[in-house]
């Protein structure tokens, strides 16, 4: 699953649908119902990421931290089922010309942007894969394009099958998505690659309104060669009369192939 959980603002003037105290029980219900083996979160503050992890159960762990220079605040953590997936290693880098400098911004994005990478081994098959999770900038086109190129390079260099989750703030015809899905080592759109699509093509940035089937899909799951997508869905279901976030979760069922070794 990829899910922009919508950061907690804590303002008294926020519309009721956007208030975290209203949405938090809906997030818990969503997680308890769907129980994804792996979820890439965006806009998650530490307490929100912890709520997602705890709602999924005691077997779940998370990697990733805040995007600031101190590692605090909003982040893009990956939450995973440790009973099913063995974590091999993980890292977080800034999406900038100084990736090892936490909090750095060099591509025109007003706030730091990050890429969280984790390598897992599936305990049930012994096959390994790399998960990449991110949230691209909504304001700077240059930042989105440079970040997409960085993510594709990271996917090409992974040495394992790759699954990318993220709020890309980009539609299917955009330059960032074309960068990710074209050329050598291209990623594939899991929605298109799926053997079955279980829902309409909802626009994923619904903003607590009735989703539109002709809206833009800006929340993405992409996969490399070596990943078969059995089913995909965009979860537009209401929970207790509303939605857990202003974004809709995107979900897939995938199968990871064995690594090809030279």
C-alpha atoms as a printed R data frame, in Angstrom:
    type eleno elety resid chain resno       x       y       z
1   ATOM     1    CA   UNK     A     1   0.000   0.000   0.000
2   ATOM     2    CA   UNK     A     2   1.025   3.590  -0.590
3   ATOM     3    CA   UNK     A     3  -0.808   6.082   1.614
4   ATOM     4    CA   UNK     A     4  -0.416   9.808   2.202
5   ATOM     5    CA   UNK     A     5  -1.809   9.846   5.723
6   ATOM     6    CA   UNK     A     6  -2.128  13.675   5.749
7   ATOM     7    CA   UNK     A     7  -0.010  15.341   8.405
8   ATOM     8    CA   UNK     A     8  -1.706  16.372  11.621
9   ATOM     9    CA   UNK     A     9  -2.137  20.158  11.602
10  ATOM    10    CA   UNK     A    10  -3.777  20.622  14.989
11  ATOM    11    CA   UNK     A    11  -5.640  23.794  14.038
12  ATOM    12    CA   UNK     A    12  -9.027  24.541  15.538
13  ATOM    13    CA   UNK     A    13 -10.172  26.097  12.261
14  ATOM    14    CA   UNK     A    14  -9.492  22.971  10.185
15  ATOM    15    CA   UNK     A    15 -12.616  21.443   8.617
16  ATOM    16    CA   UNK     A    16 -13.905  18.553  10.743
17  ATOM    17    CA   UNK     A    17 -13.058  16.029   8.016
18  ATOM    18    CA   UNK     A    18  -9.383  17.054   8.242
19  ATOM    19    CA   UNK     A    19  -8.991  16.897  12.013
20  ATOM    20    CA   UNK     A    20  -6.702  14.119  13.184
21  ATOM    21    CA   UNK     A    21  -8.886  13.188  16.139
22  ATOM    22    CA   UNK     A    22 -11.642  12.461  13.606
23  ATOM    23    CA   UNK     A    23  -9.396  10.678  11.120
24  ATOM    24    CA   UNK     A    24  -7.237   8.629  13.489
25  ATOM    25    CA   UNK     A    25  -9.944   6.007  14.225
26  ATOM    26    CA   UNK     A    26 -10.554   5.716  10.481
27  ATOM    27    CA   UNK     A    27  -6.856   5.117   9.858
28  ATOM    28    CA   UNK     A    28  -6.872   2.398  12.535
29  ATOM    29    CA   UNK     A    29  -9.864   0.739  10.901
30  ATOM    30    CA   UNK     A    30  -8.284   0.952   7.439
31  ATOM    31    CA   UNK     A    31  -5.101  -0.703   8.660
32  ATOM    32    CA   UNK     A    32  -6.927  -3.366  10.625
33  ATOM    33    CA   UNK     A    33  -9.102  -4.211   7.631
34  ATOM    34    CA   UNK     A    34  -6.483  -4.231   4.870
35  ATOM    35    CA   UNK     A    35  -3.352  -5.306   6.802
36  ATOM    36    CA   UNK     A    36  -0.820  -4.673   4.032
37  ATOM    37    CA   UNK     A    37   2.445  -6.565   4.387
38  ATOM    38    CA   UNK     A    38   4.268  -3.355   3.491
39  ATOM    39    CA   UNK     A    39   3.070   0.237   3.406
40  ATOM    40    CA   UNK     A    40   4.871   3.368   2.252
41  ATOM    41    CA   UNK     A    41   3.561   6.362   4.215
42  ATOM    42    CA   UNK     A    42   3.838  10.010   3.264
43  ATOM    43    CA   UNK     A    43   3.312  13.142   5.380
44  ATOM    44    CA   UNK     A    44   3.543  11.013   8.508
45  ATOM    45    CA   UNK     A    45   4.484  12.670  11.787
46  ATOM    46    CA   UNK     A    46   6.071  10.277  14.313
47  ATOM    47    CA   UNK     A    47   2.878   9.733  16.296
48  ATOM    48    CA   UNK     A    48   0.899   9.120  13.109
49  ATOM    49    CA   UNK     A    49   3.423   6.543  11.868
50  ATOM    50    CA   UNK     A    50   3.302   4.880  15.286
51  ATOM    51    CA   UNK     A    51  -0.487   4.729  15.132
52  ATOM    52    CA   UNK     A    52  -0.322   2.986  11.741
53  ATOM    53    CA   UNK     A    53   2.271   0.515  13.011
54  ATOM    54    CA   UNK     A    54   0.348  -0.229  16.200
55  ATOM    55    CA   UNK     A    55  -2.956  -0.594  14.346
56  ATOM    56    CA   UNK     A    56  -1.380  -3.269  12.161
57  ATOM    57    CA   UNK     A    57  -0.281  -5.310  15.155
58  ATOM    58    CA   UNK     A    58   2.748  -6.250  17.261
59  ATOM    59    CA   UNK     A    59   4.592  -7.934  14.363
60  ATOM    60    CA   UNK     A    60   4.941  -4.661  12.457
61  ATOM    61    CA   UNK     A    61   8.015  -2.433  12.484
62  ATOM    62    CA   UNK     A    62   8.947   0.799  10.731
63  ATOM    63    CA   UNK     A    63  12.040   2.404   9.223
64  ATOM    64    CA   UNK     A    64  12.527   6.044   8.311
65  ATOM    65    CA   UNK     A    65  12.488   9.290  10.260
66  ATOM    66    CA   UNK     A    66  11.678  12.958   9.836
67  ATOM    67    CA   UNK     A    67  12.977  14.847   6.817
68  ATOM    68    CA   UNK     A    68  14.542  17.754   8.731
69  ATOM    69    CA   UNK     A    69  18.241  18.210   9.481
70  ATOM    70    CA   UNK     A    70  17.586  16.844  12.980
71  ATOM    71    CA   UNK     A    71  15.598  13.850  11.741
72  ATOM    72    CA   UNK     A    72  12.420  15.145  13.302
73  ATOM    73    CA   UNK     A    73   9.007  16.030  11.948
74  ATOM    74    CA   UNK     A    74   7.189  14.796   8.874
75  ATOM    75    CA   UNK     A    75   8.640  11.800   7.077
76  ATOM    76    CA   UNK     A    76   8.107   8.933   4.632
77  ATOM    77    CA   UNK     A    77   8.516   5.812   6.775
78  ATOM    78    CA   UNK     A    78   8.082   2.264   5.524
79  ATOM    79    CA   UNK     A    79   5.987   0.048   7.805
80  ATOM    80    CA   UNK     A    80   6.319  -3.704   7.327
81  ATOM    81    CA   UNK     A    81   5.315  -7.087   8.729
82  ATOM    82    CA   UNK     A    82   8.485  -8.412  10.376
83  ATOM    83    CA   UNK     A    83   7.040 -11.909  10.592
84  ATOM    84    CA   UNK     A    84   6.812 -12.058   6.797
85  ATOM    85    CA   UNK     A    85   9.678  -9.742   5.778
86  ATOM    86    CA   UNK     A    86  13.220  -9.833   7.143
87  ATOM    87    CA   UNK     A    87  14.863  -6.413   7.015
88  ATOM    88    CA   UNK     A    88  18.353  -6.665   5.511
89  ATOM    89    CA   UNK     A    89  19.257  -2.970   5.680
90  ATOM    90    CA   UNK     A    90  17.708   0.438   5.138
91  ATOM    91    CA   UNK     A    91  18.752   4.041   4.510
92  ATOM    92    CA   UNK     A    92  17.290   7.501   4.127
93  ATOM    93    CA   UNK     A    93  18.723  10.190   1.883
94  ATOM    94    CA   UNK     A    94  17.788  13.725   0.963
95  ATOM    95    CA   UNK     A    95  16.509  14.294  -2.550
96  ATOM    96    CA   UNK     A    96  19.034  16.995  -3.366
97  ATOM    97    CA   UNK     A    97  22.540  17.442  -4.746
98  ATOM    98    CA   UNK     A    98  23.748  16.585  -1.228
99  ATOM    99    CA   UNK     A    99  21.878  13.344  -0.507
100 ATOM   100    CA   UNK     A   100  23.903  12.553   2.604
101 ATOM   101    CA   UNK     A   101  23.157  15.947   4.154
102 ATOM   102    CA   UNK     A   102  19.901  15.586   6.082
103 ATOM   103    CA   UNK     A   103  17.506  18.446   5.480
104 ATOM   104    CA   UNK     A   104  19.294  19.700   2.346
105 ATOM   105    CA   UNK     A   105  17.322  21.427  -0.427
106 ATOM   106    CA   UNK     A   106  18.987  22.252  -3.752
107 ATOM   107    CA   UNK     A   107  16.359  21.688  -6.486
108 ATOM   108    CA   UNK     A   108  13.851  24.431  -5.697
109 ATOM   109    CA   UNK     A   109  11.650  22.565  -3.228
110 ATOM   110    CA   UNK     A   110  10.804  24.824  -0.269
111 ATOM   111    CA   UNK     A   111  10.935  21.957   2.237
112 ATOM   112    CA   UNK     A   112  13.274  18.942   2.337
113 ATOM   113    CA   UNK     A   113  12.279  15.837   0.394
114 ATOM   114    CA   UNK     A   114  13.551  12.336   1.138
115 ATOM   115    CA   UNK     A   115  13.817   8.833  -0.252
116 ATOM   116    CA   UNK     A   116  13.616   5.909   2.165
117 ATOM   117    CA   UNK     A   117  15.088   2.640   0.869
118 ATOM   118    CA   UNK     A   118  14.840  -0.776   2.511
119 ATOM   119    CA   UNK     A   119  15.981  -4.209   1.349
120 ATOM   120    CA   UNK     A   120  13.865  -7.120   2.536
121 ATOM   121    CA   UNK     A   121  13.920 -10.881   2.220
122 ATOM   122    CA   UNK     A   122  10.534 -12.562   2.064
123 ATOM   123    CA   UNK     A   123  10.682 -15.275   4.695
124 ATOM   124    CA   UNK     A   124   8.120 -17.405   2.834
125 ATOM   125    CA   UNK     A   125  10.011 -17.515  -0.494
126 ATOM   126    CA   UNK     A   126  13.587 -16.405   0.386
127 ATOM   127    CA   UNK     A   127  13.352 -13.866  -2.460
128 ATOM   128    CA   UNK     A   128  14.737 -10.375  -1.825
129 ATOM   129    CA   UNK     A   129  13.468  -7.008  -3.021
130 ATOM   130    CA   UNK     A   130  14.065  -3.309  -2.465
131 ATOM   131    CA   UNK     A   131  11.295  -0.957  -1.332
132 ATOM   132    CA   UNK     A   132  11.637   2.760  -2.141
133 ATOM   133    CA   UNK     A   133   9.231   5.298  -0.635
134 ATOM   134    CA   UNK     A   134   9.016   9.030  -1.269
135 ATOM   135    CA   UNK     A   135   6.889  12.174  -1.471
136 ATOM   136    CA   UNK     A   136   7.756  14.562  -4.301
137 ATOM   137    CA   UNK     A   137   7.367  18.307  -4.007
138 ATOM   138    CA   UNK     A   138   4.004  19.758  -5.103
139 ATOM   139    CA   UNK     A   139   5.385  23.199  -6.010
140 ATOM   140    CA   UNK     A   140   8.672  22.758  -7.874
141 ATOM   141    CA   UNK     A   141   8.554  20.990 -11.230
142 ATOM   142    CA   UNK     A   142  12.350  20.961 -11.367
143 ATOM   143    CA   UNK     A   143  12.490  19.229  -7.984
144 ATOM   144    CA   UNK     A   144  10.018  16.560  -9.071
145 ATOM   145    CA   UNK     A   145  11.929  15.849 -12.276
146 ATOM   146    CA   UNK     A   146  15.339  15.694 -10.583
147 ATOM   147    CA   UNK     A   147  13.953  13.507  -7.802
148 ATOM   148    CA   UNK     A   148  12.375  11.114 -10.315
149 ATOM   149    CA   UNK     A   149  15.713  10.696 -12.066
150 ATOM   150    CA   UNK     A   150  17.396  10.002  -8.718
151 ATOM   151    CA   UNK     A   151  14.786   7.398  -7.817
152 ATOM   152    CA   UNK     A   152  15.122   5.645 -11.164
153 ATOM   153    CA   UNK     A   153  18.905   5.560 -10.792
154 ATOM   154    CA   UNK     A   154  18.507   4.070  -7.319
155 ATOM   155    CA   UNK     A   155  16.104   1.448  -8.640
156 ATOM   156    CA   UNK     A   156  18.476   0.499 -11.492
157 ATOM   157    CA   UNK     A   157  21.366   0.128  -9.053
158 ATOM   158    CA   UNK     A   158  19.385  -1.891  -6.486
159 ATOM   159    CA   UNK     A   159  20.463  -5.334  -7.660
160 ATOM   160    CA   UNK     A   160  17.081  -6.784  -6.638
161 ATOM   161    CA   UNK     A   161  13.503  -6.424  -7.855
162 ATOM   162    CA   UNK     A   162  12.124  -3.044  -6.771
163 ATOM   163    CA   UNK     A   163   8.775  -1.727  -5.546
164 ATOM   164    CA   UNK     A   164   8.366   2.069  -5.430
165 ATOM   165    CA   UNK     A   165   5.613   3.688  -3.371
166 ATOM   166    CA   UNK     A   166   4.978   7.386  -3.255
167 ATOM   167    CA   UNK     A   167   2.908  10.508  -3.546
168 ATOM   168    CA   UNK     A   168   4.548  11.788  -6.721
169 ATOM   169    CA   UNK     A   169   2.309  14.860  -7.111
170 ATOM   170    CA   UNK     A   170   2.382  13.898 -10.788
171 ATOM   171    CA   UNK     A   171  -0.089  12.394 -13.216
172 ATOM   172    CA   UNK     A   172   0.443   9.664 -15.780
173 ATOM   173    CA   UNK     A   173   1.560  11.985 -18.581
174 ATOM   174    CA   UNK     A   174   3.911  14.083 -16.449
175 ATOM   175    CA   UNK     A   175   7.669  14.383 -16.937
176 ATOM   176    CA   UNK     A   176   8.512  12.711 -13.588
177 ATOM   177    CA   UNK     A   177   6.401   9.651 -14.388
178 ATOM   178    CA   UNK     A   178   7.837   9.478 -17.905
179 ATOM   179    CA   UNK     A   179  11.316   9.579 -16.381
180 ATOM   180    CA   UNK     A   180  10.483   6.682 -14.079
181 ATOM   181    CA   UNK     A   181   8.804   4.541 -16.732
182 ATOM   182    CA   UNK     A   182  10.928   5.109 -19.846
183 ATOM   183    CA   UNK     A   183  14.365   3.976 -20.976
184 ATOM   184    CA   UNK     A   184  16.828   1.410 -19.680
185 ATOM   185    CA   UNK     A   185  15.842  -0.028 -16.344
186 ATOM   186    CA   UNK     A   186  12.382   1.538 -16.530
187 ATOM   187    CA   UNK     A   187   9.835   0.942 -13.824
188 ATOM   188    CA   UNK     A   188   6.281  -0.137 -14.636
189 ATOM   189    CA   UNK     A   189   3.040   1.349 -13.404
190 ATOM   190    CA   UNK     A   190   1.541  -1.334 -11.165
191 ATOM   191    CA   UNK     A   191  -1.991  -0.185 -12.004
192 ATOM   192    CA   UNK     A   192  -1.433  -0.816 -15.714
193 ATOM   193    CA   UNK     A   193   0.663  -3.959 -15.158
194 ATOM   194    CA   UNK     A   194  -1.919  -5.654 -12.918
195 ATOM   195    CA   UNK     A   195  -3.630  -8.785 -14.168
196 ATOM   196    CA   UNK     A   196  -6.808  -7.491 -12.491
197 ATOM   197    CA   UNK     A   197  -7.954  -4.051 -11.350
198 ATOM   198    CA   UNK     A   198 -10.522  -4.345  -8.587
199 ATOM   199    CA   UNK     A   199 -11.795  -0.747  -8.534
200 ATOM   200    CA   UNK     A   200 -12.412   2.140 -10.900
201 ATOM   201    CA   UNK     A   201  -9.507   4.448 -11.682
202 ATOM   202    CA   UNK     A   202 -10.314   6.946  -8.940
203 ATOM   203    CA   UNK     A   203  -8.445  10.217  -8.668
204 ATOM   204    CA   UNK     A   204  -6.329   9.697  -5.565
205 ATOM   205    CA   UNK     A   205  -6.263  13.289  -4.281
206 ATOM   206    CA   UNK     A   206  -9.943  13.363  -3.347
207 ATOM   207    CA   UNK     A   207  -9.722  15.988  -0.547
208 ATOM   208    CA   UNK     A   208 -12.473  14.347   1.548
209 ATOM   209    CA   UNK     A   209 -14.930  14.546  -1.350
210 ATOM   210    CA   UNK     A   210 -16.668  11.819  -3.318
211 ATOM   211    CA   UNK     A   211 -13.870  10.401  -5.495
212 ATOM   212    CA   UNK     A   212 -14.000  10.986  -9.241
213 ATOM   213    CA   UNK     A   213 -13.230   8.184 -11.701
214 ATOM   214    CA   UNK     A   214 -11.679  10.692 -14.090
215 ATOM   215    CA   UNK     A   215  -9.449  12.383 -11.511
216 ATOM   216    CA   UNK     A   216  -5.648  12.385 -11.524
217 ATOM   217    CA   UNK     A   217  -3.804   9.474  -9.931
218 ATOM   218    CA   UNK     A   218  -0.901  11.179  -8.156
219 ATOM   219    CA   UNK     A   219  -0.254   8.369  -5.644
220 ATOM   220    CA   UNK     A   220   1.742   5.578  -7.239
221 ATOM   221    CA   UNK     A   221   3.082   2.072  -6.937
222 ATOM   222    CA   UNK     A   222   5.700   1.207  -9.534
223 ATOM   223    CA   UNK     A   223   7.581  -2.043  -9.988
224 ATOM   224    CA   UNK     A   224  10.704  -3.235 -11.756
225 ATOM   225    CA   UNK     A   225  11.306  -6.332 -13.794
226 ATOM   226    CA   UNK     A   226  11.072  -9.350 -11.525
227 ATOM   227    CA   UNK     A   227   7.828  -8.165  -9.925
228 ATOM   228    CA   UNK     A   228   4.507  -9.557 -11.123
229 ATOM   229    CA   UNK     A   229   1.404  -7.550 -10.230
230 ATOM   230    CA   UNK     A   230  -1.588  -9.786  -9.644
231 ATOM   231    CA   UNK     A   231  -4.140  -7.196  -8.498
232 ATOM   232    CA   UNK     A   232  -4.376  -3.446  -7.986
233 ATOM   233    CA   UNK     A   233  -6.979  -1.221  -6.356
234 ATOM   234    CA   UNK     A   234  -7.575   2.376  -5.312
235 ATOM   235    CA   UNK     A   235  -9.367   2.256  -1.977
236 ATOM   236    CA   UNK     A   236 -12.156   4.842  -2.044
237 ATOM   237    CA   UNK     A   237 -14.249   3.307   0.704
238 ATOM   238    CA   UNK     A   238 -15.692   5.481   3.433
239 ATOM   239    CA   UNK     A   239 -15.129   4.527   7.052
240 ATOM   240    CA   UNK     A   240 -17.668   5.716   9.623
241 ATOM   241    CA   UNK     A   241 -19.026   8.239   7.152
242 ATOM   242    CA   UNK     A   242 -15.729   9.747   5.996
243 ATOM   243    CA   UNK     A   243 -12.225   9.132   4.743
244 ATOM   244    CA   UNK     A   244  -8.985   8.558   6.688
245 ATOM   245    CA   UNK     A   245  -7.056  11.115   4.605
246 ATOM   246    CA   UNK     A   246  -7.405  13.641   1.796
247 ATOM   247    CA   UNK     A   247  -5.586  11.043  -0.355
248 ATOM   248    CA   UNK     A   248  -6.870   7.576  -1.216
249 ATOM   249    CA   UNK     A   249  -4.648   4.546  -0.551
250 ATOM   250    CA   UNK     A   250  -3.395   2.603  -3.565
251 ATOM   251    CA   UNK     A   251  -2.924  -1.136  -3.030
252 ATOM   252    CA   UNK     A   252  -1.387  -4.009  -4.967
253 ATOM   253    CA   UNK     A   253  -0.766  -7.719  -4.596
254 ATOM   254    CA   UNK     A   254   2.628  -8.571  -6.061
255 ATOM   255    CA   UNK     A   255   4.862 -11.598  -6.482
256 ATOM   256    CA   UNK     A   256   8.639 -11.209  -6.304
257 ATOM   257    CA   UNK     A   257  10.722 -13.414  -8.576
258 ATOM   258    CA   UNK     A   258  14.026 -14.971  -7.602
259 ATOM   259    CA   UNK     A   259  17.074 -12.757  -8.215
260 ATOM   260    CA   UNK     A   260  18.973 -13.371 -11.430
261 ATOM   261    CA   UNK     A   261  22.614 -13.925 -10.558
262 ATOM   262    CA   UNK     A   262  25.493 -13.744 -12.994
